[in-house]
Amino acid sequence: MDTNSAHNGYPLEDAIRAQKALRELAGLAPETFPVETFVGMISDEIETLRAQGRTDDEIARTIRANSNIHIGAAEIAANYAPPESRHRAD
């Protein structure tokens, strides 16, 4: 039996590594996301950063500085998913 089966969650980095390995094993290309989906995925973080007084431009700069994702403030604003439209399993 897996000793982690009762674990409450896994770090994002581990989940990404596991998915990448499984896609490689299956001979699948890396998964990609359209900008709408990506911004939807990070909308929790955007909400928190906005509440802390961060701007969409600052958020976009941080994303660009830490990844190969080229996104601007306008794309964040246009694709942000407000809390009531997010589907959560919490």
C-alpha positions in Angstrom: 0.0 0.0 0.0 1.2 3.5 -0.8 2.3 5.3 2.4 1.3 8.6 0.8 -2.3 7.6 0.0 -3.5 9.5 3.1 -1.5 12.6 2.2 -3.6 15.7 2.1 -1.9 17.1 -1.0 1.2 17.3 -3.1 3.4 20.2 -4.0 2.8 21.6 -7.5 6.4 20.9 -8.5 6.0 17.2 -7.8 2.7 17.0 -9.6 4.2 18.7 -12.7 7.2 16.4 -12.6 5.0 13.3 -12.4 2.7 14.5 -15.2 5.7 15.3 -17.4 7.2 11.8 -16.8 3.9 10.1 -17.6 3.4 12.1 -20.8 7.0 11.2 -21.8 6.3 7.5 -21.0 3.1 7.6 -23.1 4.9 9.3 -26.0 2.8 12.4 -25.7 3.9 16.0 -26.4 4.2 18.4 -23.4 0.8 19.7 -22.4 0.1 23.3 -23.4 -2.5 25.7 -22.2 -4.2 28.6 -24.0 -3.8 32.0 -22.3 -7.4 31.8 -21.1 -6.8 28.5 -19.3 -3.5 29.5 -17.9 -4.9 32.7 -16.4 -7.9 30.8 -15.0 -5.5 28.4 -13.3 -3.6 31.2 -11.6 -6.6 33.3 -10.7 -6.4 32.4 -7.0 -2.9 33.8 -6.9 -4.0 36.9 -9.0 -6.8 37.5 -6.5 -4.5 37.4 -3.5 -1.9 39.6 -5.2 -4.5 42.1 -6.2 -5.7 42.2 -2.6 -2.2 42.9 -1.5 -2.1 45.9 -3.9 -0.1 44.3 -6.7 -1.0 45.4 -10.3 -1.7 43.1 -13.2 1.4 44.6 -14.9 3.5 43.6 -11.9 2.0 40.1 -11.9 2.7 39.8 -15.7 6.3 40.9 -15.2 6.8 38.3 -12.5 5.4 35.6 -14.7 7.7 36.6 -17.6 10.7 36.9 -15.3 10.2 33.4 -13.9 9.1 31.4 -16.9 9.0 31.3 -20.7 5.4 32.5 -20.6 5.0 35.8 -22.4 1.9 37.5 -21.0 0.8 41.1 -20.5 -1.4 42.8 -18.0 -4.2 43.1 -20.5 -4.3 39.4 -21.0 -4.4 38.9 -17.2 -7.3 41.4 -16.9 -9.2 39.9 -19.8 -8.9 36.3 -18.7 -9.0 36.5 -14.9 -11.6 34.1 -13.5 -13.5 35.7 -10.5 -14.0 33.6 -7.5 -17.7 32.8 -8.3 -16.7 31.3 -11.7 -13.9 29.0 -10.3 -14.7 25.4 -9.7 -13.0 24.2 -6.6 -12.9 20.9 -4.9 -12.1 22.3 -1.4 
